[in-house]
Structures are given as C-alpha cells and as structure tokens.
Amino acid sequence: WVVLSKDKFIRKRMTERMALKKAKVAAFILTSGNLTGEEMADIFVKARKRMLKFLSQYPRPFIAAVTRDGKVKLVE
C-alpha cells in the first residue's frame, strides 16, 4: 500500500510511525500546511515521477516528505 497524507506531524508521533511500519506501507507526507485539496493534488501530481522512483529504489516500509515544489526526501 501507498499512503498519501498531509499530516506533517506524523514524523514526530511514534505511535503513528510504528503503525505505518507495521503495515509495511510507503508513506508520502506533504510538508506544507494549510493547503486546499486542489493544491495537495497538484503537489502530488508534480511529485509523481519522483514518488514512483522512490517506490522502486527503497524497500517498504518508509516515510518520505513531499515538498510544495514536488521534491521527495526520505524521512525514515
């Protein structure tokens, strides 16, 4: 499974991070707050190729941050 989220604090919440790891998911988390649904969709579309590359390069589970400009960075 792949999780797309806007919960930028998930990186600081151990319980939530452990749940993602236990589920063995790839999680892509937006780092910008106060975004509209359209803005979130635009960012994920912009980051799509980088996210697909991440999925092929990194074993699951992982958490990656997605920036407003579509860059993707491994968090853990």
N, C-alpha and C positions, 0 to 999 in steps of 0.2 A: 504494500500500500504506500501511497504518497500522500502526505498531509500538507495542505496549504493553509497558512494561518497568518493572522495579523497580531497575534499575541506576543509582542516583543519582550514581555517579561518572562516568557516560558523558559528562557535561558537561565533565569535566576531561581526558578521554582524546582527544587529537587524532585518532588513527587511527580510533577508533570513530565519532567525529563525522563525519569525512570519508567513511567508508563509508556512513553514513546519508544524507549529502548526495549522494553519487554515485548511490545507489539512488533518490534523489528521493522519499523517504518522509516522512510526517508521523509524528513520534515523540512519544508521550506518556509521560513518565517520572515514576514515583512518587518523591516527595521523602522520604518516611518509610521508615525501615529496620525490620527485624525484624517484618515483617507476615506474618500467616498468609495462605494462599490465599483464605480467606473474606473477610478484611479487605481484601485487594487488590481482590477482585471488588466488594465494597461501595463502595470508593472510586471505582472506575471507573464503576460504575452511577450513583453520586451525581454524577459529573462528566460524564456522558454528554451532556447538553444543551449544556454549555459546550464540550465537545470537538467536537461537531457544528458549533457556531457557529464555532469556530476553523477547522475544515476549510473552511468556506465563506468565511471572511474572509482567511485567509493562504495565499499560494501555497506549494506544496511546493518544496523540502524545508524542514522546520522541526523544531525540538525545543522541546517545551513541557513545563513542570513541572506535575505534578498533586499538589496538597496533600491532606493527610488529610481536610480538610473539603470537598473536591471543587472547589476553585478551580483555574483553569488560567492559567498565565502563560507567555508566550513567553520562551524562553531564548535561542534564536538561530534 
